Amino acid sequence: MARPTPLSGFPEWLPEGRIVEQHVLDVLRRTFELHGFAGIETRAVEPLDQLLRKGETSKEVYVLRRLQEEPGAPEDRAGQLGLHFDLTVPFARYVLENAGHLVFPFRRYQIQKVWRGERPQDGRFREFVQADIDVVASGELPYHYEVELPLVMAEALGALREVGLPPVRILVNNRKVAEGFYRGLGLDDVEAVLRSIDKLDKIGPDAVADLLVAEAGATAEQARACLDLAAVSGQDESVVDRVRELAAERGVEHELLDTGLAELGALVREAARRAPGVVVADLRIARGLDYYTGSVYETVLVGHEQLGSICSGGRYDTLASDGGTTYPGVGLSIGVSRLVSRLLGASLVRASRSVPTAVLVAVSQEEDRGRSDDVATALRARGIPVEVAPSAAKFGKQIRHADRRGIPYVWFVGQDGASDEVKDIRSGDQVQADAATWQPPAEDVWPRVLPA
């Protein structure tokens, strides 16, 4: 069989990379659970008409169908299934289906693979892992959750700094500020303005100004005001004062603007107290998806901004509704695969070894393999990961086998009444050992993720 050609956009890590990914997932899971988020998992498929509620993603959805369709299979979207391209739409459906069994506000985290049919490039994949947290309420969701969620993410990502993750900046804005400002300017097609502003990093201010005129019906003066708003940023409440000054200069007044500025100020103030320097108000952050209604968030790695956002989200009020009750929520999603790809690709982190095994138990001769198995069983019973040598080769060859696999210790079973011995093949030290009591140093029990 010829060597298969890799599929672009479907990452597969080597064992060392998988250890790094698992560490990232463990840190995220532990942090989420420390804050009371309950883990859930949803199915991989959703009805196509539900997935296409986010209209601009329609070209990215993978449709699911049998190779040989049954007679009478639907040709339109009704009844068709697609692979979910994020975890927000499945979560909204999950809430509606299980509302009678959930206690609100419901705090959930979800770590799963998602699929998107987009062009693969650095940090963008067709199959990748996301890690989401959301808080959803029944009827009303207090604003303080919009403050809490980005700070939980700041804590989770901060915990990864110990292993080599660069500093992060969580960029925040409030859609009420933007909408109030645009409407105060006389621009009614708010979604068109937001879509244009969302392209600032990609095409630059001049091209965005042209888009605002062509697609949002703005005058050149209104387009300049929108760009001036997008240029405001800062780590403290002075941001609010600067927006108010800009609004006064442009003669902009709107109730939504006042509400949004009060909320944005509260978020920046609390973030400066609990995570100084991490959360930055940035009025260019728009988030093109039209279901966001309040705070919006994007997160970049300092020094790796060209990678794009590794964590984004916001407040949504109408994504989940059964016609009688609305379930507003706020959430963020980390692109775990994007993050891991940068950690590995830029050699920012490394695994201390590529296998979980801490000890290789040597086999002196095949007739004595049972004794080696007994030692392995005794060590495993005390939580030490162990494997037995694949063959009764010369001890030098068994040691080389352990070295190639990154296993730090080799155990030699005593012969003719002699004591067992264990060898640290890194230092060459060899000591007598008892499988009932011997313990490797804590840092050697399991593989560790370290700064490169």
Summary of the structure (lengths in Angstrom):
residues: 452
radius of gyration: 27.5
end to end distance: 37.1
largest distance: 95.1
contacts: 1422
relative contact order: 0.12
helix: 42%
strand: 21%
